[in-house]
């Protein structure tokens, strides 16, 4: 931050990259006409029931693993239906590699990124077949490094996205609640 002493008060100016670290992608990020952060209704941000799907075992076998509709249905078989208006979170275990950018982004010797994500069909399923208010991941993106179809599917339904989440190993598959408070940035 930079502090400026002006007249009889202090004003602080904050500069930061808004697409790094844990952050919210508003629907307008990938869908023209979607909500920006100021338009997301508060009831879609406060005390959301969380559904956390743990795919660490699958990711240990395939770093490019894509969460599938079957993964969602298996979670529901074990935990009941996704709660209405939930924050749906994918726990890949990738956050353990932060701040090692090469390991976290899965950058190979050719500079290609490899990390787990959400299959576009699963994103579309969440957007059209379930009442989900937000989707979160402990990876750089809900999409594989070479695509944006999952972003587009959920954004078109005014579902916000949380990326680069941490601490998911401390939360149960169901029963936790989330408070999401994005900064208003112009």
Backbone as a printed PyTorch tensor [residue, N CA C, xyz], in Angstrom:
tensor([[[  0.8390,  -1.1850,   0.0000],
         [  0.0000,   0.0000,   0.0000],
         [  0.8780,   1.2400,   0.0000]],

        [[  0.3170,   2.2970,  -0.4830],
         [  1.0060,   3.5820,  -0.5230],
         [  0.1810,   4.5630,   0.2890]],

        [[  0.7890,   5.2220,   1.2520],
         [  0.0640,   6.1970,   2.0650],
         [  0.3360,   7.5940,   1.5520]],

        [[ -0.7060,   8.3720,   1.4400],
         [ -0.5950,   9.7550,   0.9950],
         [ -1.1300,  10.6620,   2.0970]],

        [[ -0.3510,  11.6490,   2.5020],
         [ -0.8130,  12.5970,   3.5050],
         [ -1.3680,  13.8050,   2.7700]],

        [[ -2.6670,  13.9570,   2.8120],
         [ -3.3420,  15.0460,   2.1160],
         [ -4.1290,  15.8670,   3.1320]],

        [[ -3.8140,  17.1430,   3.2060],
         [ -4.5370,  18.0460,   4.0870],
         [ -4.5120,  17.5100,   5.5080]],

        [[ -5.7030,  17.2410,   6.0630],
         [ -5.7700,  16.8110,   7.4630],
         [ -6.1820,  15.3480,   7.6020]],

        [[ -6.0690,  14.5850,   6.5370],
         [ -6.3880,  13.1680,   6.6530],
         [ -5.4220,  12.3530,   5.8100]],

        [[ -5.3480,  11.0760,   6.1080],
         [ -4.4860,  10.1620,   5.3610],
         [ -5.3540,   9.3470,   4.4240]],

        [[ -4.8830,   9.1630,   3.2160],
         [ -5.5810,   8.3310,   2.2510],
         [ -4.6300,   7.2310,   1.8170]],

        [[ -5.1110,   5.9970,   1.7940],
         [ -4.2980,   4.8680,   1.3670],
         [ -4.7400,   4.4130,  -0.0120]],

        [[ -3.7730,   4.0720,  -0.8210],
         [ -4.0330,   3.5270,  -2.1450],
         [ -3.5110,   2.0980,  -2.1430]],

        [[ -4.3530,   1.1610,  -2.5530],
         [ -3.9500,  -0.2390,  -2.5660],
         [ -3.8190,  -0.6910,  -4.0150]],

        [[ -2.7070,  -1.3400,  -4.3180],
         [ -2.5100,  -1.9120,  -5.6430],
         [ -2.2300,  -3.3930,  -5.4800]],

        [[ -2.9240,  -4.1980,  -6.2760],
         [ -2.6700,  -5.6310,  -6.2500],
         [ -3.2030,  -6.2640,  -7.5220]],

        [[ -2.6580,  -7.4030,  -7.8410],
         [ -3.1840,  -8.1870,  -8.9520],
         [ -4.4730,  -8.8310,  -8.4680]],

        [[ -5.5490,  -8.6530,  -9.2020],
         [ -6.8310,  -9.1620,  -8.7160],
         [ -7.1400, -10.5700,  -9.2180]],

        [[ -6.2380, -11.1590,  -9.9820],
         [ -6.4930, -12.5120, -10.4610],
         [ -5.4530, -13.4890,  -9.9220]],

        [[ -4.8510, -13.1380,  -8.7890],
         [ -3.8970, -14.0220,  -8.1320],
         [ -4.3520, -14.2500,  -6.7050]],

        [[ -3.8290, -15.2690,  -6.0780],
         [ -4.2790, -15.5970,  -4.7290],
         [ -5.7420, -16.0110,  -4.7610]],

        [[ -6.3170, -16.2230,  -3.5890],
         [ -7.7280, -16.5810,  -3.5180],
         [ -8.5470, -15.3980,  -4.0170]],

        [[ -9.4150, -15.6490,  -4.9740],
         [-10.2070, -14.5570,  -5.5460],
         [-11.5260, -15.0690,  -6.1090]],

        [[-12.4240, -14.1270,  -6.3530],
         [-13.7300, -14.4150,  -6.9280],
         [-13.7580, -13.9420,  -8.3770]],

        [[-14.1990, -14.8310,  -9.2650],
         [-14.5190, -14.4440, -10.6420],
         [-16.0230, -14.2000, -10.6810]],

        [[-16.4430, -12.9630, -10.9430],
         [-17.8750, -12.7070, -11.0920],
         [-18.3410, -13.2860, -12.4210]],

        [[-19.6300, -13.5770, -12.5290],
         [-20.1420, -14.1420, -13.7800],
         [-19.8170, -13.3090, -15.0210]],

        [[-19.7600, -11.9840, -14.8920],
         [-19.4820, -11.1410, -16.0560],
         [-18.0750, -11.3800, -16.6170]],

        [[-17.2110, -11.9910, -15.8220],
         [-15.8400, -12.2650, -16.2650],
         [-15.8190, -13.1010, -17.5500]],

        [[-16.7820, -14.0260, -17.6730],
         [-16.8430, -14.8750, -18.8610],
         [-18.1970, -14.8590, -19.5560]],

        [[-19.1330, -14.0390, -19.0670],
         [-20.4600, -14.0070, -19.6770],
         [-20.9710, -12.5730, -19.7060]],

        [[-20.9920, -11.9690, -20.8820],
         [-21.5210, -10.6120, -21.0230],
         [-22.9810, -10.6130, -20.5700]],

        [[-23.3270,  -9.7040, -19.7070],
         [-24.6700,  -9.6660, -19.1530],
         [-24.7540, -10.3670, -17.8110]],

        [[-23.6920, -11.0890, -17.4360],
         [-23.6560, -11.7130, -16.1160],
         [-23.4070, -10.6680, -15.0400]],

        [[-23.6470, -11.0480, -13.7990],
         [-23.4510, -10.1280, -12.6780],
         [-21.9810,  -9.7930, -12.4940]],

        [[-21.7070,  -8.5320, -12.1240],
         [-20.3790,  -8.2080, -11.6070],
         [-20.4490,  -8.3880, -10.0910]],

        [[-19.3410,  -8.2170,  -9.4070],
         [-19.3010,  -8.4930,  -7.9610],
         [-20.3060,  -7.6570,  -7.1800]],

        [[-20.6110,  -6.4490,  -7.6550],
         [-21.5510,  -5.5850,  -6.9300],
         [-22.9980,  -6.0030,  -7.1370]],

        [[-23.2650,  -6.8300,  -8.1280],
         [-24.6380,  -7.2300,  -8.4360],
         [-25.0170,  -8.5930,  -7.8610]],

        [[-24.0510,  -9.3270,  -7.3360],
         [-24.3670, -10.6330,  -6.7570],
         [-25.1620, -10.3860,  -5.4770]],

        [[-26.3940, -10.9070,  -5.3860],
         [-27.2020, -10.6750,  -4.1850],
         [-26.5080, -11.2240,  -2.9300]],

        [[-26.6480, -10.4940,  -1.8250],
         [-25.9930, -10.9030,  -0.5750],
         [-26.3900, -12.3060,  -0.1420]],

        [[-27.6390, -12.7070,  -0.3840],
         [-28.0430, -14.0510,   0.0440],
         [-27.3280, -15.1440,  -0.7480]],

        [[-26.6370, -14.7620,  -1.8140],
         [-25.8300, -15.7190,  -2.5780],
         [-24.3670, -15.7050,  -2.1410]],

        [[-24.0660, -14.9090,  -1.1150],
         [-22.6900, -14.7880,  -0.6220],
         [-22.5410, -15.1380,   0.8580]],

        [[-23.6290, -15.0780,   1.6100],
         [-23.5360, -15.2150,   3.0670],
         [-24.1050, -16.5340,   3.5620]],

        [[-23.3320, -17.2180,   4.3990],
         [-23.7410, -18.4440,   5.0910],
         [-24.1970, -19.5410,   4.1340]],

        [[-23.4660, -19.6790,   3.0450],
         [-23.8030, -20.7000,   2.0570],
         [-23.4380, -22.0850,   2.5770]],

        [[-24.3430, -23.0580,   2.4560],
         [-23.9480, -24.4280,   2.7770],
         [-22.8880, -24.8740,   1.7720]],

        [[-21.8750, -25.5660,   2.2780],
         [-20.7900, -26.0050,   1.4020],
         [-20.8940, -27.4980,   1.1140]],

        [[-20.5700, -27.8630,  -0.1040],
         [-20.4310, -29.2590,  -0.5100],
         [-19.0110, -29.3960,  -1.0440]],

        [[-18.1980, -30.2110,  -0.3650],
         [-16.7880, -30.3320,  -0.7380],
         [-16.5250, -31.7370,  -1.2730]],

        [[-16.1850, -31.7990,  -2.5470],
         [-15.9040, -33.0690,  -3.2110],
         [-14.3920, -33.2740,  -3.2160]],

        [[-13.9530, -34.3410,  -2.5690],
         [-12.5220, -34.6430,  -2.4290],
         [-12.0860, -35.5680,  -3.5620]],

        [[-11.2430, -35.0470,  -4.4440],
         [-10.7300, -35.8440,  -5.5700],
         [ -9.2110, -36.0060,  -5.4760]],

        [[ -8.6610, -35.8910,  -4.2700],
         [ -7.2040, -36.0010,  -4.1100],
         [ -6.6760, -37.3400,  -4.6000]],

        [[ -7.4040, -38.4290,  -4.3590],
         [ -6.9350, -39.7420,  -4.8250],
         [ -6.8470, -39.7860,  -6.3500]],

        [[ -7.8670, -39.2710,  -7.0260],
         [ -7.8560, -39.2560,  -8.4870],
         [ -6.7120, -38.3790,  -9.0120]],

        [[ -6.4920, -37.2390,  -8.3640],
         [ -5.4410, -36.3130,  -8.7970],
         [ -4.0580, -36.9190,  -8.5800]],

        [[ -3.9080, -37.7500,  -7.5280],
         [ -2.6050, -38.3860,  -7.2930],
         [ -2.2430, -39.3400,  -8.4350]],

        [[ -3.2480, -39.8220,  -9.1540],
         [ -3.0230, -40.7100, -10.2960],
         [ -2.9530, -39.9550, -11.6290]],

        [[ -3.5520, -38.7410, -11.6640],
         [ -3.6350, -37.9810, -12.9190],
         [ -3.7340, -36.4930, -12.5890]],

        [[ -2.6360, -35.7710, -12.7560],
         [ -2.6020, -34.3460, -12.4060],
         [ -3.5610, -33.5260, -13.2740]],

        [[ -3.9490, -34.0360, -14.4300],
         [ -4.8950, -33.3510, -15.3100],
         [ -6.3360, -33.8260, -15.0860]],

        [[ -6.5990, -34.4150, -13.9230],
         [ -7.9210, -34.9670, -13.6400],
         [ -9.0010, -33.8990, -13.7700]],

        [[-10.1120, -34.2630, -14.4000],
         [-11.2640, -33.3720, -14.5220],
         [-12.4300, -33.9530, -13.7300]],

        [[-12.9360, -33.1720, -12.7790],
         [-14.1100, -33.5920, -12.0170],
         [-15.2420, -33.9010, -12.9870]],

        [[-15.9030, -35.0350, -12.7720],
         [-16.9530, -35.4790, -13.6870],
         [-18.3300, -35.3970, -13.0310]],

        [[-19.3630, -35.5460, -13.8460],
         [-20.7250, -35.6450, -13.3200],
         [-20.8090, -36.8410, -12.3790]],

        [[-20.1420, -37.9500, -12.7130],
         [-20.1460, -39.1290, -11.8380],
         [-19.5720, -38.8130, -10.4610]],

        [[-18.5380, -37.9630, -10.3940],
         [-17.9920, -37.5600,  -9.0900],
         [-19.0520, -36.8360,  -8.2630]],

        [[-19.8190, -35.9850,  -8.9130],
         [-20.8810, -35.2480,  -8.2180],
         [-21.9460, -36.2180,  -7.7210]],

        [[-22.3550, -37.1430,  -8.5750],
         [-23.3840, -38.1150,  -8.1970],
         [-22.8970, -39.0390,  -7.0870]],

        [[-21.6140, -39.4220,  -7.0970],
         [-21.0560, -40.2400,  -6.0040],
         [-21.0920, -39.4660,  -4.6910]],

        [[-20.7510, -38.1530,  -4.7470],
         [-20.8200, -37.3240,  -3.5400],
         [-22.2530, -37.3330,  -3.0050]],

        [[-23.2320, -37.1850,  -3.8960],
         [-24.6370, -37.1790,  -3.4670],
         [-25.0610, -38.5420,  -2.9200]],

        [[-24.5550, -39.6300,  -3.4860],
         [-24.8710, -40.9620,  -2.9530],
         [-24.4060, -41.0970,  -1.5100]],

        [[-23.2670, -40.5000,  -1.1930],
         [-22.7010, -40.5920,   0.1600],
         [-23.2440, -39.5410,   1.1180]],

        [[-23.6200, -38.3740,   0.6110],
         [-23.9330, -37.2300,   1.4710],
         [-25.3310, -36.6640,   1.3130]],

        [[-26.1100, -37.2090,   0.3930],
         [-27.4250, -36.6500,   0.1080],
         [-27.3290, -35.6160,  -1.0000]],

        [[-28.4730, -35.0910,  -1.4170],
         [-28.4670, -34.1170,  -2.5180],
         [-27.6370, -32.8810,  -2.1760]],

        [[-27.0740, -32.2610,  -3.1990],
         [-26.3780, -30.9960,  -2.9710],
         [-27.3600, -30.0240,  -2.3320]],

        [[-26.9340, -29.3240,  -1.2780],
         [-27.8390, -28.3550,  -0.6540],
         [-28.2170, -27.2530,  -1.6450]],

        [[-29.4550, -26.8340,  -1.5980],
         [-29.9080, -25.7410,  -2.4540],
         [-29.1320, -24.4720,  -2.1200]],

        [[-28.6650, -23.7770,  -3.1490],
         [-27.9200, -22.5380,  -2.9400],
         [-26.5530, -22.7480,  -2.3280]],

        [[-25.9040, -23.8500,  -2.6670],
         [-24.6220, -24.1710,  -2.0250],
         [-23.4250, -23.5640,  -2.7470]],

        [[-22.3190, -23.5840,  -2.0290],
         [-20.9990, -23.3410,  -2.6100],
         [-20.4110, -24.7250,  -2.8410]],

        [[-20.2660, -25.1000,  -4.0960],
         [-19.7430, -26.4040,  -4.4870],
         [-18.2350, -26.2700,  -4.6550]],

        [[-17.4700, -27.0580,  -3.8920],
         [-16.0140, -26.9040,  -3.8670],
         [-15.3380, -28.2220,  -4.2310]],

        [[-14.3200, -28.1290,  -5.0780],
         [-13.5270, -29.2910,  -5.4750],
         [-12.1880, -29.2320,  -4.7510]],

        [[-11.9250, -30.2660,  -3.9430],
         [-10.6770, -30.3560,  -3.1740],
         [ -9.7260, -31.3010,  -3.9000]],

        [[ -8.7260, -30.7240,  -4.5640],
         [ -7.7560, -31.5180,  -5.3260],
         [ -6.4720, -31.7760,  -4.5490]],

        [[ -6.2280, -30.9850,  -3.5050],
         [ -4.9840, -31.0720,  -2.7530],
         [ -3.8560, -30.2520,  -3.3510]],

        [[ -4.1110, -29.5950,  -4.4600],
         [ -3.0500, -28.8580,  -5.1560],
         [ -2.5200, -27.6730,  -4.3550]],

        [[ -3.3290, -27.1080,  -3.4780],
         [ -2.8850, -25.9190,  -2.7390],
         [ -1.6580, -26.2020,  -1.8750]],

        [[ -1.3790, -27.4660,  -1.5860],
         [ -0.1920, -27.7980,  -0.7800],
         [  1.1040, -27.3930,  -1.4800]],

        [[  1.0540, -27.1960,  -2.7900],
         [  2.2520, -26.8260,  -3.5490],
         [  2.5440, -25.3280,  -3.5400]],

        [[  1.5850, -24.5160,  -3.1090],
         [  1.7980, -23.0700,  -3.0880],
         [  2.8020, -22.7320,  -2.0080]],

        [[  3.7810, -21.8610,  -2.2240],
         [  3.9620, -20.8980,  -3.2990],
         [  4.8970, -21.3520,  -4.4170]],

        [[  5.1780, -22.6460,  -4.5330],
         [  6.0140, -23.1220,  -5.6380],
         [  5.1790, -23.0830,  -6.9220]],

        [[  5.3380, -22.0140,  -7.6730],
         [  4.5150, -21.7720,  -8.8580],
         [  4.6170, -22.9130,  -9.8730]],

        [[  5.8080, -23.4470, -10.0820],
         [  5.9900, -24.5210, -11.0580],
         [  5.1910, -25.7520, -10.6530]],

        [[  5.2650, -26.1350,  -9.3760],
         [  4.5190, -27.2990,  -8.9020],
         [  3.0160, -27.0160,  -8.8650]],

        [[  2.6370, -25.8320,  -8.4000],
         [  1.2150, -25.4870,  -8.2760],
         [  0.5320, -25.4300,  -9.6410]],

        [[  1.1820, -24.8270, -10.6030],
         [  0.6100, -24.7100, -11.9490],
         [  0.8830, -25.9570, -12.7890]],

        [[  1.7180, -26.8770, -12.2720],
         [  2.0330, -28.0940, -13.0060],
         [  2.7650, -27.8170, -14.3040]],

        [[  3.6680, -26.8550, -14.2770],
         [  4.3710, -26.4590, -15.5020],
         [  5.4160, -27.5150, -15.8580]],

        [[  5.2720, -28.0940, -17.0540],
         [  6.2190, -29.1300, -17.4750],
         [  7.4320, -28.5070, -18.1680]],

        [[  8.3340, -29.3730, -18.6610],
         [  9.5840, -28.9110, -19.2700],
         [  9.3630, -28.0750, -20.5370]],

        [[  8.1720, -28.1730, -21.1300],
         [  7.8510, -27.3790, -22.3230],
         [  7.0620, -26.1100, -21.9860]],

        [[  6.8830, -25.8630, -20.6910],
         [  6.1390, -24.6760, -20.2740],
         [  4.6280, -24.8460, -20.2970]],

        [[  4.1480, -26.0690, -20.5200],
         [  2.7110, -26.3420, -20.5640],
         [  2.2030, -26.5780, -19.1410]],

        [[  1.0560, -25.9840, -18.8100],
         [  0.4720, -26.1240, -17.4730],
         [ -0.3920, -27.3800, -17.3960]],

        [[ -0.3070, -28.0480, -16.2460],
         [ -1.1050, -29.2480, -15.9760],
         [ -1.6460, -29.1400, -14.5580]],

        [[ -2.9540, -29.0450, -14.4130],
         [ -3.5640, -29.0710, -13.0830],
         [ -4.9990, -29.5770, -13.2070]],

        [[ -5.5310, -30.1360, -12.1180],
         [ -6.9000, -30.6410, -12.1500],
         [ -7.9010, -29.5020, -12.2820]],

        [[ -9.0850, -29.8540, -12.7850],
         [-10.1120, -28.8440, -13.0170],
         [-11.4830, -29.5250, -13.0410]],

        [[-12.4710, -28.7910, -13.5070],
         [-13.8390, -29.3010, -13.6180],
         [-14.1490, -29.5300, -15.0940]],

        [[-14.6170, -30.7300, -15.4090],
         [-14.9960, -31.0270, -16.7910],
         [-16.1550, -30.1050, -17.1830]],

        [[-16.1620, -29.5910, -18.4140],
         [-17.2620, -28.7200, -18.8370],
         [-18.6490, -29.3460, -18.6610]],

        [[-18.7640, -30.6700, -18.8660],
         [-20.0600, -31.3320, -18.6640],
         [-20.4880, -31.2710, -17.2010]],

        [[-19.5380, -31.4100, -16.2830],
         [-19.8580, -31.3150, -14.8570],
         [-20.2470, -29.8830, -14.4980]],

        [[-19.5580, -28.9060, -15.0710],
         [-19.9060, -27.5020, -14.8280],
         [-21.3150, -27.2100, -15.3380]],

        [[-21.6220, -27.7020, -16.5240],
         [-22.9570, -27.5120, -17.0910],
         [-24.0180, -28.2040, -16.2390]],

        [[-23.7070, -29.3910, -15.7420],
         [-24.6210, -30.1220, -14.8600],
         [-24.9180, -29.3040, -13.6050]],

        [[-23.8810, -28.7480, -12.9890],
         [-24.0830, -27.9190, -11.7940],
         [-24.9340, -26.6930, -12.1120]],

        [[-24.7040, -26.1000, -13.2790],
         [-25.4090, -24.8730, -13.6620],
         [-26.8690, -25.1110, -14.0310]],

        [[-27.1670, -26.2860, -14.5700],
         [-28.5240, -26.5190, -15.0820],
         [-29.3360, -27.5380, -14.2880]],

        [[-28.6630, -28.4370, -13.5710],
         [-29.3740, -29.5130, -12.8830],
         [-29.3550, -29.4010, -11.3580]],

        [[-28.5900, -28.4620, -10.8330],
         [-28.4940, -28.2820,  -9.3810],
         [-28.6000, -26.7970,  -9.0540]],

        [[-28.9840, -26.4970,  -7.8150],
         [-29.1120, -25.1010,  -7.3700],
         [-27.8260, -24.6860,  -6.6680]],

        [[-26.8430, -24.2930,  -7.4560],
         [-25.5200, -23.9280,  -6.9480],
         [-25.3410, -22.4210,  -7.1050]],

        [[-24.8930, -21.7460,  -6.0530],
         [-24.6390, -20.2970,  -6.1270],
         [-23.1840, -19.9840,  -6.4610]],

        [[-22.2730, -20.8820,  -6.0510],
         [-20.8600, -20.6540,  -6.2990],
         [-20.1370, -21.9660,  -6.5100]],

        [[-19.0280, -21.9020,  -7.2420],
         [-18.1620, -23.0590,  -7.4770],
         [-16.7530, -22.6460,  -7.0880]],

        [[-16.0800, -23.4890,  -6.3010],
         [-14.7270, -23.1620,  -5.8680],
         [-13.7580, -24.3060,  -6.0910]],

        [[-12.4770, -23.9490,  -6.2210],
         [-11.4110, -24.9300,  -6.4130],
         [-10.1480, -24.4790,  -5.6830]],

        [[ -9.3050, -25.4360,  -5.3500],
         [ -7.9970, -25.1240,  -4.7500],
         [ -6.9040, -25.1770,  -5.8180]],

        [[ -7.2640, -24.7740,  -7.0210],
         [ -6.3660, -24.7450,  -8.1740],
         [ -6.4150, -23.3490,  -8.7980]],

        [[ -5.5620, -23.0890,  -9.7970],
         [ -5.5750, -21.7680, -10.4300],
         [ -6.8630, -21.4550, -11.1980]],

        [[ -7.6220, -22.4830, -11.5790],
         [ -8.8040, -22.2560, -12.4080],
         [ -9.7550, -23.4360, -12.2950]],

        [[-11.0450, -23.1910, -12.5570],
         [-11.9760, -24.3170, -12.6320],
         [-11.8310, -25.0410, -13.9640]],

        [[-11.1360, -24.4260, -14.9080],
         [-10.9050, -25.0200, -16.2240],
         [ -9.5090, -25.5920, -16.3310]],

        [[ -9.3730, -26.6100, -17.1820],
         [ -8.0410, -27.0740, -17.5540],
         [ -7.3100, -25.8950, -18.1860]],

        [[ -6.0010, -25.9310, -18.1570],
         [ -5.1780, -24.7930, -18.5760],
         [ -5.4340, -24.3340, -20.0080]],

        [[ -5.9930, -25.1760, -20.8290],
         [ -6.1520, -24.8670, -22.2550],
         [ -7.5900, -24.5380, -22.6550]],

        [[ -8.4800, -24.2940, -21.6930],
         [ -9.9020, -24.1930, -22.0100],
         [-10.5710, -23.1650, -21.1020]],

        [[-11.7850, -22.7460, -21.4410],
         [-12.5740, -21.8990, -20.5500],
         [-14.0500, -22.3040, -20.5460]],

        [[-14.3540, -23.5150, -21.0040],
         [-15.7390, -23.9690, -21.1300],
         [-16.4500, -24.0860, -19.7860]],

        [[-15.7580, -24.5190, -18.7390],
         [-16.3990, -24.6130, -17.4200],
         [-16.7380, -23.2160, -16.9010]],

        [[-15.8160, -22.2690, -17.0710],
         [-16.1040, -20.8750, -16.7000],
         [-17.3770, -20.3880, -17.4020]],

        [[-17.4430, -20.6150, -18.6990],
         [-18.5790, -20.1210, -19.4730],
         [-19.8820, -20.7750, -19.0320]],

        [[-19.8520, -22.0720, -18.7340],
         [-21.0710, -22.7840, -18.3380],
         [-21.6490, -22.2410, -17.0350]],

        [[-20.8130, -22.0580, -16.0290],
         [-21.3540, -21.5830, -14.7480],
         [-21.6340, -20.0840, -14.7800]],

        [[-20.8140, -19.3250, -15.4770],
         [-21.0280, -17.8730, -15.5470],
         [-22.3480, -17.5320, -16.2250]],

        [[-22.7370, -18.3020, -17.2330],
         [-24.0000, -18.0590, -17.9330],
         [-25.1990, -18.2350, -17.0080]],

        [[-25.0180, -18.9560, -15.9020],
         [-26.0850, -19.1530, -14.9140],
         [-25.9160, -18.2200, -13.7130]],

        [[-25.0750, -17.1980, -13.8420],
         [-24.7870, -16.2440, -12.7590],
         [-24.2740, -16.9360, -11.4980]],

        [[-23.4470, -17.9460, -11.7070],
         [-22.7640, -18.6380, -10.6110],
         [-21.3640, -18.0530, -10.5130]],

        [[-20.9860, -17.6080,  -9.3090],
         [-19.6380, -17.0590,  -9.1400],
         [-18.6300, -18.1840,  -8.9650]],

        [[-17.3570, -17.8490,  -9.1400],
         [-16.2700, -18.8280,  -9.0660],
         [-15.2440, -18.3480,  -8.0530]],

        [[-14.7940, -19.2470,  -7.1840],
         [-13.6900, -18.9760,  -6.2600],
         [-12.5170, -19.8520,  -6.6710]],

        [[-11.3500, -19.2330,  -6.8510],
         [-10.1580, -19.9770,  -7.2640],
         [ -9.0370, -19.7800,  -6.2560]],

        [[ -8.1110, -20.7270,  -6.2390],
         [ -6.9430, -20.7010,  -5.3450],
         [ -7.3470, -20.7790,  -3.8710]],

        [[ -8.3380, -21.5900,  -3.5630],
         [ -8.7510, -21.7760,  -2.1690],
         [ -7.6960, -22.5660,  -1.4070]],

        [[ -7.6310, -22.3700,  -0.1050],
         [ -6.6980, -23.1010,   0.7570],
         [ -7.4380, -23.6110,   1.9890]],

        [[ -6.8420, -24.5880,   2.6710],
         [ -7.3860, -25.0890,   3.9290],
         [ -8.5630, -26.0320,   3.7930]],

        [[ -8.8220, -26.5400,   2.6080],
         [ -9.9890, -27.3970,   2.4050],
         [ -9.8910, -28.7030,   3.1780]],

        [[ -8.6630, -29.1390,   3.4640],
         [ -8.4850, -30.3930,   4.2100],
         [ -9.0480, -30.2900,   5.6260]],

        [[ -9.3150, -29.0950,   6.1030],
         [ -9.8500, -28.8850,   7.4530],
         [-11.3720, -28.9260,   7.4920]],

        [[-12.0090, -29.0180,   6.3360],
         [-13.4680, -28.9480,   6.2630],
         [-14.0790, -30.3080,   5.9530]],

        [[-15.2810, -30.5800,   6.5000],
         [-15.9690, -31.8380,   6.1950],
         [-16.6130, -31.7740,   4.8100]],

        [[-16.9890, -32.9330,   4.2600],
         [-17.6380, -32.9400,   2.9450],
         [-18.9410, -32.1260,   2.9190]],

        [[-19.6410, -32.0970,   4.0420],
         [-20.8670, -31.2950,   4.1410],
         [-20.9730, -30.7470,   5.5620]],

        [[-21.7800, -29.7240,   5.7240],
         [-22.0140, -29.1640,   7.0490],
         [-21.3410, -27.8270,   7.3050]],

        [[-20.2980, -27.4990,   6.5690],
         [-19.6430, -26.1940,   6.7420],
         [-20.4600, -25.1320,   6.0070]],

        [[-20.2670, -23.8990,   6.4220],
         [-20.9240, -22.7570,   5.7620],
         [-19.8610, -21.7530,   5.3520]],

        [[-20.1250, -21.0380,   4.2760],
         [-19.1660, -20.0660,   3.7460],
         [-19.7580, -18.6630,   3.7660]],

        [[-18.8910, -17.7120,   4.0450],
         [-19.2000, -16.2980,   3.8760],
         [-18.2260, -15.7880,   2.8220]],

        [[-18.7460, -15.2800,   1.7340],
         [-17.9280, -14.8180,   0.6180],
         [-18.0810, -13.3020,   0.5280]],

        [[-16.9870, -12.5840,   0.7200],
         [-17.0360, -11.1190,   0.7220],
         [-16.0210, -10.5550,  -0.2690]],

        [[-16.4040, -10.4460,  -1.5360],
         [-15.4700,  -9.9110,  -2.5300],
         [-15.2830,  -8.4070,  -2.3600]],

        [[-14.1040,  -7.9370,  -2.7150],
         [-13.8470,  -6.5020,  -2.7250],
         [-14.5090,  -5.8790,  -3.9470]],

        [[-15.0330,  -4.6790,  -3.7690],
         [-15.5510,  -3.9390,  -4.9180],
         [-14.3700,  -3.2360,  -5.5620]],

        [[-14.0370,  -3.6320,  -6.7800],
         [-12.9010,  -3.0580,  -7.4980],
         [-13.4110,  -2.4180,  -8.7810]],

        [[-13.0620,  -1.1670,  -8.9980],
         [-13.4440,  -0.4870, -10.2400],
         [-12.2720,  -0.4490, -11.1840]]])
